[in-house]
């Protein structure tokens, strides 16, 4: 059993892991690799409010199946966790149904409407504040949110999108959109708000994290801000690292927000991971019903699932091809998200067969959502078991 990727995360980790494995079918002689529990700081578990898409229970089951032992669900729920009572409703479901650690976000603004700050003081035990799914449009509102978050020693986590630049678009404003008559979303709709927020973070001293970076301009802006000493981190998602708009087909499982950009953007994102500009790889796991994803590129709901495919896809397409070191991938999946968001590791881990190859089949997913652009891909690296808090959860 290969424990080298666990030993560096704490002197007592290996002993705890061996104790767990001794109670299972695995032994020290098995030719498997043990990884520290992955941490995804950007998921959508749809509960409360949209349980026909997914739930805390099914989301956690998908997480465990992908080797994740800590997840952070976004607040675009019903009710939105913008008050103590609303957050407590979500926490009650988490306590009842979660099989891995769940650290929910609270909303920046009431109802995620961007017009009035949420009761941030009453919500400060949330992992961070975000209006994910929507960009905060008002400069003054975001400045006020950052000042309040700074006082509370909390982080603002931002979905960056300028509404007036969307112009009804739903895929990237690139060659595919032009060739097939689709309305495009320009890259500026993302990077323009990243640019604004970085200035506000520098002004207020607030800790700031950018969600699902997809454009080369955003990478450049964040890289420069880090050099200036701005307290900023960011994430991208697996699909932006291995796909671009040249891979699009007329199928709703290729529709997400932000959209798949062009090849130059994908290459800039990979470079950002390699040089540390991009701190975290998060899935933006976003289940929808089969009907919602069956309407093609124009009319399908935005969002794909990703927890059960993240590591195999990245390992197959980036690590095995020599683009990315495995140690660096683990930093993006384990170390940096936990450090930045203050999420402990302890002895949570997963067991993998890195020689096992298989075809991605959404019918075999453990979560509720099935829409993935990786359907039919041949990947290597199979999660055999996941352990959380001393208990086998997958």
C-alpha positions in Angstrom: 0.0 0.0 0.0 1.5 3.3 -1.1 1.2 5.8 1.7 3.7 8.4 0.6 1.1 11.0 -0.4 -0.4 10.8 3.1 2.8 10.8 5.3 3.5 14.5 4.5 0.2 15.7 5.8 0.9 14.9 9.4 3.1 12.6 11.5 0.2 10.6 12.9 -1.7 10.1 9.6 -0.1 6.9 8.5 -0.8 5.1 11.8 -4.4 6.2 11.7 -4.8 5.1 8.2 -3.3 1.7 8.8 -5.7 1.3 11.7 -8.7 1.9 9.4 -7.3 -0.3 6.7 -6.7 -3.1 9.2 -10.5 -3.3 9.7 -11.1 -3.6 5.9 -10.2 -5.9 3.1 -7.1 -3.9 2.3 -3.6 -4.7 3.6 -0.1 -3.2 3.4 0.7 -5.7 0.6 -2.0 -4.3 -1.7 -0.8 -2.4 -4.8 -3.0 0.5 -4.2 -2.3 4.2 -3.5 -3.7 6.1 -0.6 -4.4 9.8 -1.0 -5.5 12.4 1.7 -9.2 13.2 1.4 -9.8 15.6 -1.4 -11.5 18.9 -0.6 -13.9 20.7 -3.0 -14.7 24.3 -2.1 -17.3 24.7 -4.8 -20.3 22.3 -5.1 -24.0 22.6 -5.5 -26.0 20.1 -3.5 -29.4 21.7 -4.2 -30.9 21.3 -0.8 -33.0 22.9 0.6 -35.2 24.0 -2.2 -34.3 21.9 -5.3 -34.1 18.3 -4.1 -35.4 17.0 -7.4 -31.9 17.9 -8.8 -29.9 16.6 -5.9 -29.6 16.6 -2.1 -27.1 16.8 0.7 -27.2 13.0 0.9 -26.7 12.2 -2.8 -24.1 15.0 -3.1 -22.1 13.6 -0.3 -22.4 10.1 -1.8 -21.0 11.4 -5.0 -18.2 13.2 -3.2 -17.2 10.0 -1.3 -17.2 8.1 -4.5 -14.7 10.6 -6.0 -12.4 10.5 -3.0 -13.6 13.8 -1.4 -14.0 14.0 2.3 -14.8 17.7 2.6 -17.1 19.9 0.4 -18.4 23.4 0.5 -22.0 23.8 -1.0 -22.9 27.1 -2.5 -25.8 29.2 -1.2 -28.1 29.4 -4.3 -30.8 27.5 -2.4 -34.4 28.1 -1.3 -34.3 29.6 1.2 -31.0 31.3 0.6 -28.8 31.1 3.7 -28.8 34.8 4.2 -30.0 34.7 7.8 -29.3 32.6 10.9 -32.6 30.8 10.5 -32.0 29.9 6.9 -28.5 28.7 7.5 -29.7 26.6 10.4 -32.2 24.9 8.1 -29.4 23.8 5.8 -27.1 22.8 8.8 -29.9 20.6 10.1 -30.0 18.6 6.9 -26.3 18.4 6.9 -26.2 16.9 10.4 -28.8 14.4 9.5 -27.6 13.2 6.0 -24.0 14.0 5.4 -21.4 11.2 5.2 -18.5 13.5 4.7 -17.6 17.0 6.1 -19.8 19.7 4.7 -19.0 23.4 5.2 -21.8 25.6 3.7 -21.4 29.1 2.4 -23.6 31.9 3.5 -24.9 34.5 1.0 -23.2 37.9 0.6 -26.6 39.6 -0.1 -30.2 39.0 0.9 -31.6 36.5 -1.5 -28.5 36.8 -3.6 -30.1 39.8 -5.1 -27.2 42.2 -4.7 -29.3 44.9 -3.0 -28.8 44.5 0.7 -26.1 42.8 2.7 -27.0 39.6 4.5 -26.8 39.3 8.3 -23.1 38.6 8.0 -22.5 38.8 11.8 -25.0 36.0 12.5 -23.6 33.9 9.6 -19.9 34.1 10.4 -19.6 30.4 11.2 -20.2 29.7 7.5 -17.1 28.7 5.6 -17.2 32.0 3.6 -19.5 34.4 1.9 -20.6 34.1 -1.7 -23.5 35.0 -4.0 -22.3 32.2 -6.4 -24.4 31.9 -9.5 -24.5 35.7 -9.7 -21.9 38.4 -9.7 -22.5 41.3 -7.3 -23.1 44.1 -9.7 -22.7 47.2 -7.5 -19.2 48.4 -6.7 -20.5 49.9 -3.5 -22.3 46.7 -2.4 -19.1 44.6 -3.0 -17.0 47.2 -1.2 -19.3 47.1 1.8 -19.4 43.3 1.8 -15.6 43.2 1.7 -15.3 45.7 4.6 -17.7 43.7 6.7 -16.0 40.4 5.8 -12.7 41.9 6.8 -14.0 42.9 10.2 -15.3 39.3 10.7 -12.1 37.7 9.4 -14.0 35.9 6.7 -13.4 35.5 3.0 -15.5 36.8 0.0 -15.8 34.1 -2.7 -17.0 35.6 -6.0 -18.7 34.4 -9.1 -17.5 37.1 -11.4 -19.9 38.2 -14.1 -20.9 41.6 -15.5 -24.6 41.2 -16.3 -24.7 43.9 -19.0 -22.0 42.1 -21.0 -23.8 38.8 -21.1 -26.2 39.9 -24.0 -28.2 36.7 -23.8 -25.2 34.5 -24.4 -25.0 30.9 -23.3 -21.7 29.5 -24.7 -18.3 31.2 -25.3 -18.3 33.9 -27.9 -15.8 32.0 -30.1 -15.5 30.2 -33.3 -18.1 27.5 -32.4 -20.7 30.0 -31.5 -20.2 31.9 -34.8 -20.2 28.8 -36.9 -23.3 27.4 -35.4 -25.4 30.5 -34.9 -25.3 30.6 -31.1 -25.2 33.7 -28.9 -21.9 34.0 -27.1 -20.7 35.1 -23.7 -17.7 37.3 -24.1 -14.6 36.8 -21.9 -14.8 40.4 -20.7 -18.0 39.5 -18.7 -15.7 37.5 -16.4 -12.4 39.3 -16.3 -13.9 42.8 -16.0 -15.5 42.0 -12.6 -12.3 40.1 -11.5 -10.4 43.3 -12.2 -12.9 45.4 -10.2 -12.9 43.0 -7.3 -9.1 42.8 -7.1 -9.0 46.6 -6.8 -11.6 46.4 -4.0 -9.8 43.6 -2.2 -6.6 45.6 -2.4 -8.4 48.7 -1.0 -10.2 46.9 1.9 -7.6 44.2 2.7 -10.3 41.6 2.5 -9.4 37.9 1.8 -10.8 37.2 -1.7 -11.3 34.1 -3.7 -12.3 33.9 -7.4 -14.6 31.1 -8.4 -14.2 29.0 -11.6 -11.7 31.1 -13.5 -12.1 30.4 -17.2 -10.2 33.2 -19.2 -6.6 34.0 -19.8 -7.2 37.6 -18.8 -8.5 36.6 -15.4 -5.4 34.5 -14.9 -3.1 37.4 -15.8 -5.0 39.8 -13.5 -4.8 37.4 -10.5 -1.1 36.7 -11.1 -0.3 40.4 -11.1 -2.5 41.0 -8.0 -0.6 38.3 -6.1 2.7 40.0 -7.0 1.3 43.2 -5.6 0.5 41.4 -2.3 -3.3 41.3 -2.7 -4.9 38.6 -0.5 -6.3 36.7 -3.4 -6.7 33.0 -4.3 -8.6 31.4 -7.1 -9.9 28.1 -8.6 -10.6 26.6 -11.9 -12.5 23.4 -12.7 -11.4 20.2 -14.4 -13.4 20.8 -17.5 -11.7 24.1 -18.2 -8.3 22.4 -18.0 -9.0 19.5 -20.5 -11.7 20.9 -22.8 -12.3 24.1 -24.9 -15.0 25.3 -27.2 -13.4 23.3 -30.0 -14.8 20.2 -28.2 -18.4 21.5 -28.1 -21.2 19.4 -29.5 -25.0 20.2 -29.6 -25.7 18.6 -26.2 -26.6 20.2 -22.9 -23.9 18.2 -21.0 -21.4 20.7 -22.5 -23.2 23.7 -21.1 -21.9 25.4 -17.9 -21.3 28.9 -16.6 -18.7 30.1 -17.2 -18.6 28.4 -20.6 -15.8 26.4 -22.1 -13.5 29.0 -23.6 -11.0 28.7 -26.4 -7.7 26.9 -26.6 -5.6 29.9 -25.6 -7.7 30.2 -22.4 -7.3 26.5 -21.6 -3.5 26.8 -22.1 -3.4 29.9 -19.8 -5.3 28.0 -17.1 -2.9 25.1 -17.2 0.0 27.5 -16.9 -1.7 29.2 -14.0 -2.0 25.8 -12.2 1.7 25.1 -13.0 3.0 28.4 -11.7 0.7 28.6 -8.6 -1.5 31.5 -9.8 -4.4 29.1 -9.6 -4.5 27.7 -6.1 -7.4 25.2 -6.2 -9.1 22.9 -8.6 -12.8 22.7 -7.7 -15.5 20.9 -9.6 -18.5 23.3 -9.5 -20.5 20.1 -9.3 -24.0 21.2 -10.3 -26.6 18.4 -10.8 -29.8 19.1 -12.8 -32.7 16.8 -13.8 -32.3 14.8 -17.0 -35.1 17.0 -18.6 -33.3 20.2 -17.7 -30.2 19.0 -19.5 -31.9 17.6 -22.5 -32.7 20.8 -24.3 -29.4 21.3 -26.3 -26.9 24.1 -25.9 -29.3 27.0 -26.1 -32.0 25.9 -23.7 -30.5 23.4 -21.2 -29.8 24.5 -17.7 -26.2 25.6 -17.0 -24.1 23.2 -15.0 -22.5 19.7 -15.0 -21.6 17.2 -12.4 -17.9 16.6 -11.6 -17.2 15.0 -8.2 -16.9 11.4 -9.5 -14.8 12.2 -12.5 -12.4 15.0 -11.3 -9.4 12.9 -10.3 -9.6 10.3 -13.0 -9.9 12.9 -15.8 -7.1 15.1 -14.4 -4.9 12.1 -13.7 -5.4 10.6 -17.2 -5.3 13.8 -19.3 -2.7 15.9 -17.3 -0.6 13.7 -15.0 -0.1 10.6 -17.2 0.7 12.8 -20.2 3.4 14.7 -18.2 1.7 18.1 -18.2 1.2 18.2 -14.4 3.0 16.5 -11.6 0.9 14.3 -9.3 2.2 16.2 -6.3 1.0 19.5 -7.8 -2.4 18.0 -8.5 -2.8 16.9 -4.9 -1.8 20.4 -3.7 -4.8 21.7 -5.8 -7.2 19.1 -4.6 -6.1 18.7 -0.9 -3.5 21.1 0.5 -4.3 24.5 -0.8 -8.2 24.4 -0.5 -7.9 23.2 3.0 -5.3 25.8 3.9 -7.1 28.7 2.3 -10.5 27.8 3.7 -9.4 26.6 7.1 -10.7 23.0 6.6 -8.8 20.4 8.7 -7.6 17.1 7.1 -7.0 14.8 10.1 -6.8 11.2 8.8 -9.5 11.3 6.1 -8.3 9.4 3.0 -9.2 7.4 -0.1 -7.8 4.3 -1.7 -7.1 4.2 -5.5 -6.0 1.8 -8.1 -4.0 4.0 -10.4 -3.7 1.2 -13.0 -7.4 0.6 -13.4 -8.8 1.8 -16.7 -12.6 2.2 -17.4 -15.1 4.1 -19.4 -17.0 7.0 -17.7 -20.6 5.9 -17.5 -23.0 8.4 -15.9 -25.5 5.6 -15.2 -23.0 4.3 -12.6 -22.7 7.7 -10.8 -23.7 7.8 -7.1 -25.0 11.3 -7.2 -28.3 12.4 -8.7 -27.0 14.4 -11.7 -25.8 12.6 -14.8 -24.8 15.4 -17.2 -21.1 15.2 -17.9 -19.0 16.1 -21.0 -16.7 13.2 -20.0 -19.3 10.5 -20.8 -17.6 7.7 -22.8 -14.1 8.8 -22.0 -11.5 6.2 -21.2 -9.8 7.1 -17.9 -7.3 5.6 -15.6 -7.5 5.7 -11.8 -10.4 4.2 -9.9 -11.5 5.1 -6.4 -11.9 1.9 -4.4 -12.8 3.2 -1.0 -13.1 6.5 1.0 -12.7 6.9 4.7 -14.0 9.9 6.7 -13.6 10.3 10.5 -12.4 6.7 10.8 -15.4 5.3 9.0 -15.6 3.8 5.5 -18.1 6.0 3.6 -17.5 4.5 0.1 
